[in-house]
């Protein structure tokens, strides 16, 4: 795969409502709103363009204050991908252009991982999406339903994503899981995506897939409908995202 950096646009979906932490993008962290820290990570990636996509005028105004390009989108989008699709249409991006989705609660995302996702997509002209994974090295993570696992084919294309341990080693699981992990490769999916703009235009018209509903994993909709997802294995894990007030405190210490 080429080490050159392909041109790409970063879109940061940022909703005001959150069940555990309402107004999360505006929460102050180390002297700045959370969304500003995320925007900085996107700028540090060298992206051609960074756009915040939000459903709330308060977030729009906060972004304007620190000089970000921001777009006020429809309030009824079911997913962040739908919100990004609206941005792609309104920006009139060409079908082959690469768009990286950086979640608005990831202030510790290493910028080079955004580049890695974009490179992985451009390395496969037939791929519609690229995403990242990291090796699993602990049995607790392998069996945790919150840790999404992915298996790939010989071309690094995703075969399936699951909250269950996949692949299942019938000889060694669950009693010898630690030994199995030391000998072989299990992968945890990271929720960072690069898309071709053409796919994003199609996504809002795709009906939810049965597997997606069962696993509660949106990326299974793409696989169900025949789209290709390339997977790159990252050498570095991103820092934790923000879900609770306690997360804000921990992340503030790291950012300082």
C-alpha positions in Angstrom: 0.0 0.0 0.0 1.3 3.5 -0.9 2.6 5.7 1.9 1.5 8.8 0.2 -1.4 10.7 1.8 -4.5 10.7 -0.4 -6.7 13.8 -0.4 -9.6 13.4 2.0 -12.3 15.4 3.8 -13.1 14.8 7.5 -16.7 15.2 8.6 -17.3 15.2 12.4 -21.0 14.4 13.3 -21.9 16.0 16.6 -25.4 15.7 18.1 -26.5 17.7 21.1 -28.6 15.0 22.6 -26.9 12.1 24.3 -28.6 9.8 26.8 -25.7 9.7 29.3 -24.2 13.2 28.7 -26.5 15.7 27.0 -24.7 18.6 25.3 -21.5 16.5 25.2 -19.8 18.4 22.3 -20.0 21.6 24.3 -18.6 20.2 27.5 -15.5 22.1 28.6 -12.3 20.1 28.5 -9.0 21.7 29.4 -10.3 25.1 28.6 -12.0 24.4 25.3 -15.3 22.7 24.2 -14.9 19.0 23.5 -15.7 19.5 19.8 -12.8 21.9 19.4 -10.4 19.2 20.6 -11.8 16.7 18.1 -11.6 19.4 15.4 -7.9 19.9 16.2 -7.2 16.2 15.7 -8.9 16.3 12.3 -6.8 19.3 11.3 -3.6 17.7 12.5 -4.3 14.8 10.1 -3.6 17.0 7.1 -7.1 16.6 5.7 -8.0 18.9 2.8 -11.2 20.0 4.6 -12.8 19.5 8.0 -16.5 20.0 8.5 -18.5 19.7 11.7 -22.0 18.4 11.0 -24.5 19.1 13.8 -28.2 19.1 14.5 -28.1 22.0 17.0 -27.5 25.8 16.7 -25.6 25.9 20.0 -23.0 23.5 18.6 -23.0 25.5 15.3 -22.3 28.7 17.2 -19.5 27.2 19.3 -17.8 25.9 16.2 -18.1 29.3 14.5 -16.4 30.9 17.5 -13.2 28.8 17.1 -13.3 29.2 13.3 -14.4 25.7 12.2 -16.4 25.1 9.1 -19.8 23.8 10.4 -23.0 22.7 8.7 -26.4 22.7 10.5 -28.0 19.5 9.3 -31.5 17.9 9.6 -32.4 16.9 13.1 -34.1 13.6 12.2 -31.1 11.6 11.0 -31.1 8.2 12.5 -27.3 7.7 12.3 -24.2 9.7 12.0 -23.6 8.2 8.6 -26.9 9.7 7.4 -25.8 13.1 8.7 -22.5 12.8 6.8 -24.4 11.8 3.7 -26.3 15.1 3.8 -23.0 16.9 4.1 -21.6 15.1 1.0 -24.6 16.1 -1.0 -24.6 19.7 0.1 -20.8 20.0 -0.6 -21.4 18.4 -4.0 -18.4 16.1 -3.5 -17.4 13.9 -6.4 -18.4 10.2 -6.2 -14.7 9.1 -5.9 -13.8 11.6 -3.2 -12.8 10.1 0.2 -14.6 11.2 3.4 -13.4 10.2 6.8 -15.9 10.0 9.7 -14.4 11.2 13.0 -16.9 10.9 15.9 -17.4 14.1 17.8 -16.5 12.5 21.1 -13.0 11.3 20.2 -10.6 14.1 21.3 -7.7 11.6 21.7 -7.9 10.1 18.2 -4.3 10.0 16.8 -4.4 12.0 13.6 -2.4 9.5 11.7 -5.2 6.9 12.1 -7.4 9.1 10.0 -4.7 9.0 7.3 -4.4 5.2 7.6 -8.1 4.8 7.0 -8.0 7.0 3.9 -5.0 5.1 2.6 -6.6 1.8 3.2 -9.6 2.8 1.1 -7.6 4.2 -1.8 -5.4 1.0 -1.8 -8.5 -1.0 -3.1 -10.3 0.7 -6.0 -13.2 -1.7 -5.6 -13.7 -0.9 -1.9 -16.6 1.3 -0.8 -15.5 1.7 2.9 -12.4 1.3 4.9 -12.1 1.0 8.7 -9.5 0.1 11.3 -8.9 -2.7 13.8 -6.4 -3.5 16.5 -5.1 -6.9 17.8 -6.9 -8.2 20.9 -4.5 -9.4 23.6 -6.8 -10.0 26.6 -9.5 -12.7 27.0 -11.7 -10.1 28.8 -11.8 -7.9 25.7 -12.4 -10.9 23.4 -15.5 -11.9 25.3 -16.8 -8.4 26.1 -19.9 -7.6 24.0 -19.0 -3.9 24.0 -15.8 -4.8 22.1 -16.8 -5.4 18.4 -14.8 -8.1 16.7 -14.0 -8.3 12.9 -12.8 -11.2 10.7 -11.3 -10.5 7.3 -10.4 -12.4 4.1 -7.0 -12.7 2.5 -7.3 -9.2 0.9 -8.1 -7.6 4.2 -11.8 -7.2 3.4 -14.2 -7.6 6.2 -16.2 -10.8 6.2 -18.2 -10.1 9.4 -18.4 -8.0 12.5 -19.8 -9.3 15.8 -20.1 -8.6 19.5 -19.4 -12.3 20.0 -15.8 -13.7 19.9 -15.1 -14.4 16.2 -13.5 -16.6 15.0 -14.5 -19.1 17.6 -11.7 -21.5 18.5 -13.6 -24.6 19.4 -10.6 -26.4 20.7 -9.4 -23.7 23.1 -12.3 -21.4 23.9 -13.3 -20.4 26.4 -10.9 -22.1 28.9 -7.7 -21.5 27.0 -8.5 -18.2 25.4 -5.4 -16.4 26.8 -3.1 -19.0 25.2 -5.1 -18.8 21.9 -4.7 -15.0 21.8 -1.0 -15.3 22.3 -0.6 -17.7 19.4 -3.0 -16.2 16.8 -4.7 -13.0 15.7 -8.1 -11.7 16.9 -9.1 -8.2 15.9 -11.2 -5.5 17.7 -12.9 -3.1 15.4 -12.3 0.7 15.8 -15.2 2.9 14.9 -13.3 5.1 12.5 -14.4 4.9 8.8 -13.4 6.3 5.4 -16.0 6.2 2.7 -16.3 7.0 -1.0 -18.8 9.7 -1.5 -20.7 7.5 -3.9 -21.4 5.0 -1.1 -22.6 7.8 1.3 -25.1 8.8 -1.3 -26.5 5.3 -1.4 -26.5 4.6 2.3 -29.7 6.5 3.3 -31.7 4.5 0.8 -30.5 1.1 2.1 -33.0 -0.7 4.4 -31.7 -1.9 7.7 -30.4 -5.4 7.6 -31.5 -8.3 9.9 -28.0 -8.9 11.0 -27.5 -5.2 11.7 -30.6 -5.3 14.0 -29.6 -8.5 15.7 -26.0 -7.3 16.5 -26.8 -3.6 16.7 -24.0 -2.9 14.3 -24.6 -0.4 11.5 -21.7 -1.6 9.4 -23.4 -4.9 8.8 -26.0 -3.1 6.7 -23.2 -2.3 4.2 -22.0 -6.0 4.1 -25.6 -7.3 3.9 -26.2 -5.2 0.8 -23.0 -6.3 -0.9 -20.6 -3.3 -0.3 -16.9 -3.9 0.4 -15.2 -2.9 3.6 -11.4 -2.8 3.7 -9.7 -3.2 7.1 -6.3 -1.9 8.2 -4.7 -3.1 11.4 -3.5 -0.1 13.4 -0.3 -0.3 15.5 -1.7 2.3 18.0 -5.0 2.3 19.8 -6.8 5.6 20.1 -7.4 7.2 23.5 -10.8 6.7 25.1 -13.8 8.5 23.9 -16.3 10.4 26.0 -19.5 8.9 27.3 -19.7 10.0 31.0 -18.7 13.0 33.2 -15.9 10.8 34.6 -14.5 10.4 31.0 -14.3 14.2 30.7 -12.2 14.4 33.8 -9.8 11.7 32.7 -9.4 13.1 29.2 -8.9 16.6 30.6 -5.9 15.4 32.5 -4.4 13.8 29.4 -5.0 16.9 27.2 -3.3 19.1 29.7 
